[in-house]
Amino acid sequence: MKGFKHLPGPKSYPLIGNLLGYHAPGIGRDPKKSPQIWKYFNQVYGPLVRLDLPGADPMVLVFDPGYAEQVYRNEGYFPNRPGFESLGQVRKTMVETGGLKGLIPSQGEEWKEFRTKVQYSLLHPKVIETFTTVIHEISAEFTEHVASFGDNADFTQEFYKWALESIAAIALGIAKEY
């Protein structure tokens, strides 16, 4: 795998990054249509695409699961996986959490420390095995549910519902029907 700076993607410019290239023919630049734009990027640039968008850290879109492990391993010892800053801020100020943000919104050393403490109990194969049936059922229902949406549908809210139901089924033993 080449270094991060050598990954393909839309042309990047100082200050605006590759904002000008963040579009796809017939789709435009609408952030709500990002999955369709990313599909176009996958076709044009291949399985790894670098994005430099203003106001955000550079990111890599991974379209081939075979590359995912390599990308994660090359993030370094303290990865930065943005996207949950508001959740982190809320958890940091909550008395109940003792100022800890938790695994998802944490970054750097705080993330590594938290991950080390929970890794075995969350990722041990025997623990994961207990949830595969319910997650498979939820995923099958979700696939059936979205099958009729069409190619240009915005799945964002549906993915949020699927993620929430999956987490609730694991954490609370609660699942709902679509």
N, C-alpha and C positions, 0 to 999 in steps of 0.2 A: 504494500500500500504506500502510495506517495505521501509526502507531508501535507499537512492541512492547507498550506498556502498554494499547493499545486493542484488542488481539487478543481474540477471544472464547475462552471456555473455562469450565470449572466455576467457580462462585463461590469466591473466595479470601478467606481470613480471616487476621488476624495470627497469627504463629507456626506455624500448621498449614497455611497455604497453601490449596490446594484439595483436600486429602486427603479431606475428607468427600464431595466430588463425584467422586472417582476410582472410578467403578463404572459398570456398565452393567446394564440389566434382564436378568435371567436368567443373568448372568455373575458378578456380584458384584465384589469388590475384589481378587481374587487377582492379584498381580503376574505370575504365570506366564501369565495370560490377557490380558496387556497388549495383544497385537495385536487381540483381539476388543473390548476396551474402547476402543482407539483407533479401530476401525471405527465403533463407536457414536458417539464424539466427532465423527468426520468427518460422520456423518449429521446430528447435532444442531447442531454449531457451524460446519461448513463446511470449506474446504480448509486453513485455518490455525488451529491451536488452541494457546493458551498454557497451559502447566502450571507451577504453583508448588508443588512438592512439598517437604516438610520435609527438610532436610539436603542439598538439591541446589540448584544454580543454576536460575533460571527457564529454561524451555526452550520451543521451538516445535515442534509436530508439523506437518509439511508433507505434505499428501495430494495435492497437485497439482504435477506436475513443472514446470508453467509458473511457479509461484511460487518454486521452489527457488533459481533464480539470484538473484532479488530478495532472498530471505532471506539468502543467503550474502554478497551485496554490501552488505547493511545491517548485517552483523556488525561492521564496522569493519576497520581495518588489521591489528589483532592479535586474531583471533577466539579465543573460548574454546569448545572442543569437548570437554567432559569425557567420561569413561568409561574412560580407560586409565591412571588414576593409579598403580595397582599396577605395571603394565608400565613406566611412566616411572621409578618408584622403583627397580625392579630394574636397569633399564638405566643409571640414574644411578650406581649403585654398582659396576657391572661394569667391571673394568680394561680389558677388550677394547674397550669403546665409548669409552674416554677420558672417561667422565662424560656423554657426549651421550645424550639420550633417544631421538632419532630423530624422524621426521615424525609418526607417529601419536600418541604420548603427549605431544608438546611442546605448549606453550601460549604465547601472547603473542609477544614479540620472538624468543624461541628458535625458535618454530614458523616465523615469517616468514623468519628467516635460513636455516634448513634448507630450507624450501620453495623459496626463491629459488635455492638451489644445485642442487636436483634437478629443478625444474620442467620445464626443457626436455627433459632426457633421459627423463623419465617420461611427459610429456604431449604430446610431439611427435606429430602425427598418423601419421607414418611408423612410429614405434615402436609406437603403439597398434594400428595396422593388422596388425602381425605376430602379435598375440595374439587378434584377433577370432574366428578360426575355432575355436581351442581353447576359448575362453570360451563361445562359442555352443554347442559340443558339450557342455561341462560343464553349462551351464544347461538345455539340452534334456533331458539325462539326469536332472538334478535335478527338473525339472518332471514328467517321467514317474514318477520315484521317489515324489514326494509327492502325486501325483494321487489315490491311493487312501486317503489319510490321513483324509479327511472334514473338515467345516467347523470342528469344535471341537478339532482336534488341536493339540498344542503343538509348533510347528515350530522352537523355539529351537535345540535340538541339531542339527537337520537344516540350519539356516542356518549354524551354526558349521562343520559338515562341508563345506557348499558353499563357504563363504568360504575355508577352509583348502585345499581342493582347487584352487580358482581361483588362490590365491596361490602354491601349490606348483607349479602348471602354468606360471605366468609366471616365477617366480623360479628354479625348479629343473628345469623341463621334465618334471615328474612329474604324472601324472594317474591316478586310480584309477577302477574301475567301481563303480557302486552295486549 
